């Protein structure tokens, strides 16, 4: 099939699945040196770093890079570096080296998307959404139920526009293991009901082998 014959956004309503996917939010890449990686993608591919943050609870340094001139509608490249070697991203780098960690899809309603996926027999890693980058709400599809790919669901922050703010200057951190949710070992999702109380922030889990 030629690219020109592929369905365009807004066409072929019968392709809509009811999960509420809005598009590709970002592709997460594990890197060993965040500053060096940001410089590489800016100078070689012309991307723009539009957001940086350190998530101590997740054990990661994160940078979001805008691709092309389409802004957030074009999706982002997310660079993930570990705060410590024993973090999820640190172990990922130790075993596999730098590379793609997860593919993230933006959804309109993360609870509705999660419920639709569970109804189709797909396991999610968390009972409820966790806090993601820049105030988003996220959850992850178990890689064993997604062809070995760690899939992240991202609901944009409701109180802020999709454009991310320009990052403040940051020092060159040592990288460990990638995490866009929480620095946790990837385990079989529990079948228990969601625990009481607000969910704790979490970074992207470690992909299953």
RAPE-V439812 format. One record per backbone hydrogen bond with DSSP energy under -0.5 kcal/mol. CO is the residue of the C=O (numbers start at 1). NH is the residue of the N-H. E is the energy in kcal/mol with one decimal. If there is no record, write none. Layout:
# RAPE-V439812
CO/NH/E  CO/NH/E
This chain:
# RAPE-V439812
2/5/-1.5  3/6/-1.6  8/11/-2.2  12/15/-2.3  13/16/-1.6  20/108/-1.5  23/25/-0.6  23/106/-2.6  25/76/-1.9  26/104/-3.0  27/78/-2.7  28/101/-3.3  28/102/-1.3  29/80/-2.8  30/99/-1.5  32/175/-1.2  33/37/-2.3  34/38/-2.7  35/39/-2.4  36/40/-2.1  37/41/-2.4  38/42/-2.1  39/43/-2.7  40/44/-2.8  40/45/-0.5  41/45/-0.9  41/47/-2.0  42/46/-0.7  48/50/-0.7  48/66/-3.1  51/64/-2.8  53/55/-0.5  53/62/-2.8  54/56/-0.8  55/59/-1.6  55/60/-1.9  59/83/-2.5  59/84/-0.5  60/55/-2.7  61/81/-2.7  62/53/-2.0  63/79/-2.9  64/50/-2.6  64/51/-1.2  65/77/-2.3  66/48/-1.7  66/68/-0.6  67/70/-0.8  70/73/-1.1  71/74/-1.8  72/75/-1.5  75/67/-1.2  76/27/-1.6  76/78/-0.5  77/65/-2.7  77/79/-0.6  78/29/-3.2  79/63/-1.8  80/31/-2.7  81/61/-3.5  84/87/-1.8  84/177/-0.6  87/91/-2.6  88/92/-2.2  89/93/-2.7  89/177/-0.6  89/178/-0.7  90/94/-2.0  91/95/-2.2  92/96/-3.0  92/97/-0.7  93/97/-1.1  99/30/-3.1  102/28/-2.9  103/152/-2.5  104/25/-1.9  104/26/-1.3  105/154/-2.7  106/22/-3.5  106/23/-0.9  109/113/-2.6  110/114/-2.4  111/115/-2.4  112/116/-2.3  113/117/-2.1  114/118/-2.5  115/119/-2.1  116/120/-0.7  117/120/-0.8  117/122/-2.4  118/121/-1.9  123/142/-2.4  130/138/-3.2  131/202/-0.9  132/135/-1.1  133/136/-1.4  136/132/-3.2  137/155/-3.0  138/130/-3.2  139/153/-3.1  140/125/-2.7  141/151/-0.9  142/145/-2.1  143/146/-1.5  143/148/-3.0  143/149/-0.5  146/149/-1.3  149/151/-0.9  150/103/-2.0  151/141/-3.0  152/105/-3.1  153/139/-1.4  154/107/-2.8  154/156/-0.6  155/137/-2.2  157/160/-0.6  171/173/-1.1  177/89/-1.5  177/90/-0.6  181/203/-7.8  182/184/-2.3  184/206/-1.0  185/187/-0.5  202/182/-1.6  203/182/-6.3
